Amino acid sequence: MKFTGLLTGLGLFKPLSKFGRAPYDESKDRFPGLYYAHFDAGRYLTLPEQFCNTLTGKDKTIYITNAAFDRCLQIYPRNEWKQLRRKVDNLPPMQEAAKYFIRRVIKSAQRTKVDQLGNITINKALTEGAGIDPETEVVIVGQTNRIEVWNKKQWKAVTDPANIEDKMLARDYGKLNQLPPHRDACAGTMKAALAARQA
């Protein structure tokens, strides 16, 4: 999407080339793991216990919103949401990228609380935008400072190696300074993975 570069320039996204080879810091990986769950007819979703302990503060408040560019939901702890809001408040309000981000992410957010059993209720506008209908199986996956909730079928589609272009993957691996560094080597790795998957 054309706004990705603009939002990077505004400081909301970090370009891949800036990540470098910083050592892994386990303390910053607040939400490790991937879990399957059921979004029921009452619009309730039960969060994994492993996430609840980190996600909520004393008042159990969280913020649920649309992802900027993916068809999924994002759940922020209160302190992370406050940091994001501070960044957004410093954006030029007439900048197209800023307007898009504010409309898509900030203004669509739902403030809610996690109950003692780890349940949350998600409003219809958010779930419809993410393709999550009642009685749907979902994937709950941790990111560095937030949680994502995906329709299970959509998650499988976006993470299926068959849907990833070799050249795109090679380019981004190179920017991340990960192995394999060469495009041809990366393409070969991907093809080998696909062959093994299809065997």
CYANA upper distance limits for C-alpha pairs under 8 A (distance plus 0.5 A):
  1 MET  CA     69 PHE  CA      8.08
  2 LYS  CA      6 LEU  CA      7.94
  3 PHE  CA      7 LEU  CA      6.53
  3 PHE  CA     97 ALA  CA      6.03
  4 THR  CA      8 THR  CA      6.70
  4 THR  CA     13 PHE  CA      8.37
  5 GLY  CA      9 GLY  CA      6.73
  6 LEU  CA     10 LEU  CA      6.79
  6 LEU  CA     97 ALA  CA      6.30
  7 LEU  CA     11 GLY  CA      6.86
  7 LEU  CA     12 LEU  CA      5.99
  7 LEU  CA     13 PHE  CA      6.59
  7 LEU  CA     97 ALA  CA      6.38
  7 LEU  CA     98 ALA  CA      7.66
  8 THR  CA     12 LEU  CA      6.09
  8 THR  CA     13 PHE  CA      4.87
  8 THR  CA     14 LYS  CA      6.37
  8 THR  CA     15 PRO  CA      6.94
  9 GLY  CA     13 PHE  CA      8.20
 10 LEU  CA     91 LEU  CA      7.45
 10 LEU  CA     98 ALA  CA      8.44
 11 GLY  CA     87 LYS  CA      8.28
 12 LEU  CA     87 LYS  CA      7.78
 12 LEU  CA     88 VAL  CA      8.47
 14 LYS  CA     18 LYS  CA      7.35
 14 LYS  CA     19 PHE  CA      8.23
 15 PRO  CA     19 PHE  CA      7.89
 16 LEU  CA    172 ASP  CA      7.95
 16 LEU  CA    175 LYS  CA      6.15
 16 LEU  CA    176 LEU  CA      6.36
 17 SER  CA    175 LYS  CA      5.51
 17 SER  CA    176 LEU  CA      6.86
 19 PHE  CA    176 LEU  CA      7.08
 20 GLY  CA    176 LEU  CA      7.01
 20 GLY  CA    177 ASN  CA      7.01
 21 ARG  CA    176 LEU  CA      8.39
 21 ARG  CA    177 ASN  CA      7.28
 25 ASP  CA     29 ASP  CA      7.61
 26 GLU  CA     30 ARG  CA      8.45
 28 LYS  CA    144 THR  CA      7.16
 28 LYS  CA    145 ASN  CA      8.47
 29 ASP  CA    143 GLN  CA      8.14
 29 ASP  CA    144 THR  CA      5.88
 29 ASP  CA    145 ASN  CA      8.19
 30 ARG  CA     54 THR  CA      7.40
 30 ARG  CA    142 GLY  CA      8.32
 30 ARG  CA    143 GLN  CA      8.29
 30 ARG  CA    144 THR  CA      6.62
 30 ARG  CA    145 ASN  CA      7.06
 31 PHE  CA     50 GLN  CA      8.34
 31 PHE  CA     51 PHE  CA      6.58
 31 PHE  CA     54 THR  CA      8.02
 31 PHE  CA    141 VAL  CA      8.31
 31 PHE  CA    142 GLY  CA      5.02
 31 PHE  CA    143 GLN  CA      6.57
 31 PHE  CA    144 THR  CA      7.01
 31 PHE  CA    145 ASN  CA      7.82
 31 PHE  CA    146 ARG  CA      7.73
 31 PHE  CA    147 ILE  CA      7.61
 32 PRO  CA    141 VAL  CA      8.22
 32 PRO  CA    142 GLY  CA      5.95
 32 PRO  CA    143 GLN  CA      7.84
 33 GLY  CA    141 VAL  CA      6.62
 33 GLY  CA    142 GLY  CA      6.47
 34 LEU  CA    139 VAL  CA      7.48
 34 LEU  CA    140 ILE  CA      6.30
 34 LEU  CA    141 VAL  CA      4.87
 34 LEU  CA    142 GLY  CA      7.09
 35 TYR  CA     48 PRO  CA      7.75
 35 TYR  CA    139 VAL  CA      6.26
 35 TYR  CA    140 ILE  CA      5.62
 35 TYR  CA    141 VAL  CA      6.80
 36 TYR  CA    137 GLU  CA      7.59
 36 TYR  CA    138 VAL  CA      6.30
 36 TYR  CA    139 VAL  CA      5.23
 36 TYR  CA    140 ILE  CA      6.66
 36 TYR  CA    152 LYS  CA      8.48
 37 ALA  CA     45 LEU  CA      7.94
 37 ALA  CA     46 THR  CA      7.63
 37 ALA  CA     47 LEU  CA      8.38
 37 ALA  CA    137 GLU  CA      6.41
 37 ALA  CA    138 VAL  CA      5.84
 37 ALA  CA    139 VAL  CA      6.83
 37 ALA  CA    140 ILE  CA      7.66
 38 HIS  CA     45 LEU  CA      7.09
 38 HIS  CA     46 THR  CA      8.20
 38 HIS  CA    135 GLU  CA      7.14
 38 HIS  CA    136 THR  CA      6.44
 38 HIS  CA    137 GLU  CA      5.20
 38 HIS  CA    138 VAL  CA      6.44
 39 PHE  CA     43 ARG  CA      6.79
 39 PHE  CA     44 TYR  CA      6.38
 39 PHE  CA     45 LEU  CA      5.55
 39 PHE  CA     46 THR  CA      8.42
 39 PHE  CA    132 ILE  CA      8.35
 39 PHE  CA    133 ASP  CA      8.07
 39 PHE  CA    134 PRO  CA      6.21
 39 PHE  CA    135 GLU  CA      5.91
 39 PHE  CA    136 THR  CA      5.82
 39 PHE  CA    137 GLU  CA      6.76
 39 PHE  CA    138 VAL  CA      7.29
 40 ASP  CA     44 TYR  CA      6.11
 40 ASP  CA     45 LEU  CA      7.34
 40 ASP  CA    134 PRO  CA      5.67
 40 ASP  CA    135 GLU  CA      5.06
 40 ASP  CA    136 THR  CA      7.43
 41 ALA  CA    134 PRO  CA      5.15
 41 ALA  CA    135 GLU  CA      6.00
 42 GLY  CA    121 THR  CA      8.49
 42 GLY  CA    134 PRO  CA      7.85
 43 ARG  CA    121 THR  CA      6.01
 43 ARG  CA    122 ILE  CA      6.45
 43 ARG  CA    123 ASN  CA      7.83
 43 ARG  CA    124 LYS  CA      8.48
 43 ARG  CA    134 PRO  CA      6.69
 44 TYR  CA    119 ASN  CA      6.85
 44 TYR  CA    120 ILE  CA      6.10
 44 TYR  CA    121 THR  CA      5.12
 44 TYR  CA    122 ILE  CA      7.25
 45 LEU  CA    119 ASN  CA      6.00
 45 LEU  CA    120 ILE  CA      5.90
 45 LEU  CA    121 THR  CA      6.89
 45 LEU  CA    122 ILE  CA      8.16
 46 THR  CA    117 LEU  CA      8.01
 46 THR  CA    118 GLY  CA      5.87
 46 THR  CA    119 ASN  CA      4.79
 46 THR  CA    120 ILE  CA      6.91
 47 LEU  CA     51 PHE  CA      7.32
 47 LEU  CA     52 CYS  CA      7.03
 47 LEU  CA    118 GLY  CA      5.83
 47 LEU  CA    119 ASN  CA      6.71
 47 LEU  CA    120 ILE  CA      8.10
 47 LEU  CA    140 ILE  CA      8.29
 48 PRO  CA     52 CYS  CA      6.87
 48 PRO  CA    118 GLY  CA      7.72
 49 GLU  CA     53 ASN  CA      6.95
 49 GLU  CA    118 GLY  CA      7.34
 50 GLN  CA     54 THR  CA      7.81
 51 PHE  CA     55 LEU  CA      6.27
 52 CYS  CA     56 THR  CA      6.52
 52 CYS  CA    118 GLY  CA      6.94
 55 LEU  CA     62 ILE  CA      7.99
 55 LEU  CA     76 TYR  CA      7.90
 55 LEU  CA     77 PRO  CA      5.61
 55 LEU  CA    146 ARG  CA      8.48
 56 THR  CA     60 LYS  CA      5.16
 56 THR  CA     61 THR  CA      6.67
 56 THR  CA     62 ILE  CA      7.14
 56 THR  CA     77 PRO  CA      6.51
 56 THR  CA     78 ARG  CA      7.91
 56 THR  CA    114 VAL  CA      7.94
 57 GLY  CA     61 THR  CA      7.32
 57 GLY  CA     77 PRO  CA      8.22
 57 GLY  CA     78 ARG  CA      8.00
 59 ASP  CA    113 LYS  CA      8.14
 60 LYS  CA    113 LYS  CA      5.64
 60 LYS  CA    114 VAL  CA      5.89
 60 LYS  CA    115 ASP  CA      7.93
 61 THR  CA     77 PRO  CA      7.73
 61 THR  CA     78 ARG  CA      6.64
 61 THR  CA    111 ARG  CA      7.53
 61 THR  CA    112 THR  CA      6.24
 61 THR  CA    113 LYS  CA      4.96
 61 THR  CA    114 VAL  CA      7.16
 62 ILE  CA     75 ILE  CA      7.30
 62 ILE  CA     76 TYR  CA      6.32
 62 ILE  CA     77 PRO  CA      5.55
 62 ILE  CA     78 ARG  CA      5.85
 62 ILE  CA    111 ARG  CA      6.50
 62 ILE  CA    112 THR  CA      6.15
 62 ILE  CA    113 LYS  CA      6.40
 62 ILE  CA    114 VAL  CA      7.83
 63 TYR  CA     75 ILE  CA      6.09
 63 TYR  CA     76 TYR  CA      5.65
 63 TYR  CA     77 PRO  CA      7.12
 63 TYR  CA     78 ARG  CA      7.22
 63 TYR  CA     81 TRP  CA      7.47
 63 TYR  CA    109 ALA  CA      6.80
 63 TYR  CA    110 GLN  CA      6.10
 63 TYR  CA    111 ARG  CA      5.18
 63 TYR  CA    112 THR  CA      6.87
 64 ILE  CA     73 LEU  CA      7.30
 64 ILE  CA     74 GLN  CA      6.19
 64 ILE  CA     75 ILE  CA      4.99
 64 ILE  CA     76 TYR  CA      6.96
 64 ILE  CA    109 ALA  CA      5.94
 64 ILE  CA    110 GLN  CA      5.61
 64 ILE  CA    111 ARG  CA      7.03
 64 ILE  CA    112 THR  CA      8.25
 64 ILE  CA    122 ILE  CA      8.23
 65 THR  CA     73 LEU  CA      6.17
 65 THR  CA     74 GLN  CA      5.87
 65 THR  CA     75 ILE  CA      7.05
 65 THR  CA    105 VAL  CA      6.29
 65 THR  CA    106 ILE  CA      7.80
 65 THR  CA    108 SER  CA      6.50
 65 THR  CA    109 ALA  CA      4.79
 65 THR  CA    110 GLN  CA      6.79
 65 THR  CA    126 LEU  CA      7.31
 66 ASN  CA     71 ARG  CA      8.06
 66 ASN  CA     72 CYS  CA      6.88
 66 ASN  CA     73 LEU  CA      5.32
 66 ASN  CA     74 GLN  CA      6.50
 66 ASN  CA    104 ARG  CA      6.93
 66 ASN  CA    105 VAL  CA      5.83
 66 ASN  CA    108 SER  CA      7.49
 66 ASN  CA    109 ALA  CA      7.73
 66 ASN  CA    126 LEU  CA      7.15
 66 ASN  CA    129 GLY  CA      8.06
 66 ASN  CA    130 ALA  CA      7.84
 67 ALA  CA     71 ARG  CA      7.15
 67 ALA  CA     72 CYS  CA      6.35
 67 ALA  CA     73 LEU  CA      6.13
 67 ALA  CA     74 GLN  CA      6.31
 67 ALA  CA    104 ARG  CA      8.19
 67 ALA  CA    105 VAL  CA      6.96
 68 ALA  CA    101 PHE  CA      7.05
 68 ALA  CA    104 ARG  CA      6.77
 68 ALA  CA    105 VAL  CA      6.58
 71 ARG  CA    129 GLY  CA      7.52
 71 ARG  CA    130 ALA  CA      5.33
 71 ARG  CA    131 GLY  CA      7.66
 71 ARG  CA    150 TRP  CA      8.02
 72 CYS  CA    129 GLY  CA      8.27
 72 CYS  CA    130 ALA  CA      5.11
 72 CYS  CA    131 GLY  CA      8.08
 72 CYS  CA    148 GLU  CA      7.15
 72 CYS  CA    149 VAL  CA      6.27
 72 CYS  CA    150 TRP  CA      5.45
 72 CYS  CA    151 ASN  CA      7.82
 73 LEU  CA    126 LEU  CA      7.82
 73 LEU  CA    127 THR  CA      8.11
 73 LEU  CA    130 ALA  CA      6.71
 73 LEU  CA    148 GLU  CA      6.04
 73 LEU  CA    149 VAL  CA      5.54
 73 LEU  CA    150 TRP  CA      7.15
 74 GLN  CA    146 ARG  CA      7.15
 74 GLN  CA    147 ILE  CA      6.03
 74 GLN  CA    148 GLU  CA      5.03
 74 GLN  CA    149 VAL  CA      6.84
 75 ILE  CA    146 ARG  CA      6.13
 75 ILE  CA    147 ILE  CA      5.48
 75 ILE  CA    148 GLU  CA      6.79
 75 ILE  CA    149 VAL  CA      8.38
 76 TYR  CA     80 GLU  CA      6.56
 76 TYR  CA     81 TRP  CA      6.21
 76 TYR  CA    145 ASN  CA      7.71
 76 TYR  CA    146 ARG  CA      5.38
 76 TYR  CA    147 ILE  CA      7.19
 77 PRO  CA     81 TRP  CA      6.73
 77 PRO  CA    145 ASN  CA      8.40
 77 PRO  CA    146 ARG  CA      7.36
 78 ARG  CA     82 LYS  CA      6.79
 79 ASN  CA     83 GLN  CA      6.95
 80 GLU  CA     84 LEU  CA      6.80
 80 GLU  CA    145 ASN  CA      7.34
 80 GLU  CA    146 ARG  CA      8.31
 81 TRP  CA     85 ARG  CA      6.63
 82 LYS  CA     86 ARG  CA      6.74
 83 GLN  CA     87 LYS  CA      7.01
 84 LEU  CA     88 VAL  CA      6.80
 85 ARG  CA     89 ASP  CA      6.49
 85 ARG  CA    106 ILE  CA      8.21
 86 ARG  CA     90 ASN  CA      7.15
 87 LYS  CA     91 LEU  CA      7.42
 88 VAL  CA     98 ALA  CA      8.07
 88 VAL  CA    102 ILE  CA      8.00
 91 LEU  CA     95 GLN  CA      8.33
 91 LEU  CA     98 ALA  CA      6.86
 92 PRO  CA     98 ALA  CA      7.33
 93 PRO  CA     98 ALA  CA      6.79
 93 PRO  CA     99 LYS  CA      6.99
 94 MET  CA     98 ALA  CA      7.68
 94 MET  CA     99 LYS  CA      7.16
 95 GLN  CA     99 LYS  CA      6.72
 96 GLU  CA    100 TYR  CA      6.63
 97 ALA  CA    101 PHE  CA      6.72
 98 ALA  CA    102 ILE  CA      6.56
 99 LYS  CA    103 ARG  CA      6.59
100 TYR  CA    104 ARG  CA      6.40
101 PHE  CA    105 VAL  CA      6.04
101 PHE  CA    106 ILE  CA      7.40
102 ILE  CA    106 ILE  CA      5.22
102 ILE  CA    107 LYS  CA      6.41
103 ARG  CA    107 LYS  CA      5.76
103 ARG  CA    108 SER  CA      7.14
104 ARG  CA    108 SER  CA      6.67
105 VAL  CA    109 ALA  CA      6.88
108 SER  CA    126 LEU  CA      8.09
110 GLN  CA    122 ILE  CA      8.27
110 GLN  CA    123 ASN  CA      8.07
112 THR  CA    120 ILE  CA      7.91
112 THR  CA    121 THR  CA      8.21
113 LYS  CA    120 ILE  CA      7.20
114 VAL  CA    118 GLY  CA      6.05
114 VAL  CA    119 ASN  CA      6.11
114 VAL  CA    120 ILE  CA      5.79
115 ASP  CA    119 ASN  CA      5.92
115 ASP  CA    120 ILE  CA      7.31
122 ILE  CA    126 LEU  CA      7.53
122 ILE  CA    127 THR  CA      7.38
123 ASN  CA    127 THR  CA      7.07
124 LYS  CA    128 GLU  CA      6.44
125 ALA  CA    129 GLY  CA      6.76
126 LEU  CA    130 ALA  CA      6.90
127 THR  CA    131 GLY  CA      6.61
127 THR  CA    132 ILE  CA      5.40
127 THR  CA    133 ASP  CA      7.06
128 GLU  CA    132 ILE  CA      6.33
128 GLU  CA    133 ASP  CA      7.11
130 ALA  CA    150 TRP  CA      7.66
130 ALA  CA    151 ASN  CA      7.81
131 GLY  CA    151 ASN  CA      6.83
132 ILE  CA    136 THR  CA      6.85
132 ILE  CA    138 VAL  CA      8.13
132 ILE  CA    150 TRP  CA      7.86
132 ILE  CA    151 ASN  CA      5.92
136 THR  CA    151 ASN  CA      7.66
136 THR  CA    152 LYS  CA      8.50
137 GLU  CA    151 ASN  CA      6.97
137 GLU  CA    152 LYS  CA      6.19
138 VAL  CA    149 VAL  CA      7.11
138 VAL  CA    150 TRP  CA      5.95
138 VAL  CA    151 ASN  CA      5.14
138 VAL  CA    152 LYS  CA      5.07
139 VAL  CA    148 GLU  CA      8.45
139 VAL  CA    149 VAL  CA      6.15
139 VAL  CA    150 TRP  CA      5.60
139 VAL  CA    151 ASN  CA      6.85
139 VAL  CA    152 LYS  CA      5.85
139 VAL  CA    155 TRP  CA      7.57
140 ILE  CA    147 ILE  CA      7.41
140 ILE  CA    148 GLU  CA      6.26
140 ILE  CA    149 VAL  CA      5.17
140 ILE  CA    150 TRP  CA      7.10
141 VAL  CA    147 ILE  CA      6.35
141 VAL  CA    148 GLU  CA      5.82
141 VAL  CA    149 VAL  CA      7.08
142 GLY  CA    146 ARG  CA      6.86
142 GLY  CA    147 ILE  CA      5.07
142 GLY  CA    148 GLU  CA      6.73
143 GLN  CA    147 ILE  CA      6.08
143 GLN  CA    148 GLU  CA      7.58
150 TRP  CA    154 GLN  CA      7.12
150 TRP  CA    155 TRP  CA      6.31
151 ASN  CA    155 TRP  CA      6.64
152 LYS  CA    156 LYS  CA      6.79
153 LYS  CA    157 ALA  CA      6.79
154 GLN  CA    158 VAL  CA      6.83
155 TRP  CA    159 THR  CA      6.64
156 LYS  CA    160 ASP  CA      6.20
157 ALA  CA    163 ASN  CA      7.65
158 VAL  CA    163 ASN  CA      7.46
159 THR  CA    163 ASN  CA      8.03
159 THR  CA    164 ILE  CA      8.41
160 ASP  CA    164 ILE  CA      7.60
161 PRO  CA    190 MET  CA      7.95
161 PRO  CA    193 ALA  CA      8.31
161 PRO  CA    194 LEU  CA      7.23
162 ALA  CA    194 LEU  CA      7.16
164 ILE  CA    168 MET  CA      7.99
164 ILE  CA    169 LEU  CA      7.44
165 GLU  CA    169 LEU  CA      6.69
166 ASP  CA    170 ALA  CA      6.56
166 ASP  CA    186 CYS  CA      7.73
166 ASP  CA    187 ALA  CA      5.52
166 ASP  CA    190 MET  CA      7.18
167 LYS  CA    171 ARG  CA      6.59
167 LYS  CA    183 ARG  CA      7.30
167 LYS  CA    187 ALA  CA      7.42
168 MET  CA    172 ASP  CA      6.78
169 LEU  CA    173 TYR  CA      6.48
169 LEU  CA    186 CYS  CA      8.00
169 LEU  CA    187 ALA  CA      8.44
170 ALA  CA    174 GLY  CA      6.63
170 ALA  CA    181 PRO  CA      8.05
170 ALA  CA    182 HIS  CA      7.59
170 ALA  CA    183 ARG  CA      5.32
170 ALA  CA    184 ASP  CA      8.33
170 ALA  CA    186 CYS  CA      5.88
170 ALA  CA    187 ALA  CA      7.14
171 ARG  CA    175 LYS  CA      6.96
171 ARG  CA    183 ARG  CA      7.36
172 ASP  CA    176 LEU  CA      6.71
173 TYR  CA    177 ASN  CA      6.72
173 TYR  CA    178 GLN  CA      5.91
173 TYR  CA    179 LEU  CA      7.54
173 TYR  CA    180 PRO  CA      7.90
173 TYR  CA    181 PRO  CA      7.30
174 GLY  CA    178 GLN  CA      6.72
174 GLY  CA    179 LEU  CA      8.24
174 GLY  CA    180 PRO  CA      8.36
174 GLY  CA    181 PRO  CA      5.85
174 GLY  CA    182 HIS  CA      7.72
174 GLY  CA    183 ARG  CA      8.36
177 ASN  CA    181 PRO  CA      7.36
179 LEU  CA    186 CYS  CA      8.38
180 PRO  CA    185 ALA  CA      6.47
180 PRO  CA    186 CYS  CA      5.88
181 PRO  CA    185 ALA  CA      7.75
181 PRO  CA    186 CYS  CA      7.54
182 HIS  CA    186 CYS  CA      6.64
183 ARG  CA    187 ALA  CA      6.57
184 ASP  CA    188 GLY  CA      6.61
185 ALA  CA    189 THR  CA      6.72
186 CYS  CA    190 MET  CA      6.75
187 ALA  CA    191 LYS  CA      6.65
188 GLY  CA    192 ALA  CA      6.59
189 THR  CA    193 ALA  CA      6.73
190 MET  CA    194 LEU  CA      6.72
191 LYS  CA    195 ALA  CA      6.60
192 ALA  CA    196 ALA  CA      6.66
193 ALA  CA    197 ARG  CA      6.63
194 LEU  CA    198 GLN  CA      6.67
195 ALA  CA    199 ALA  CA      6.61
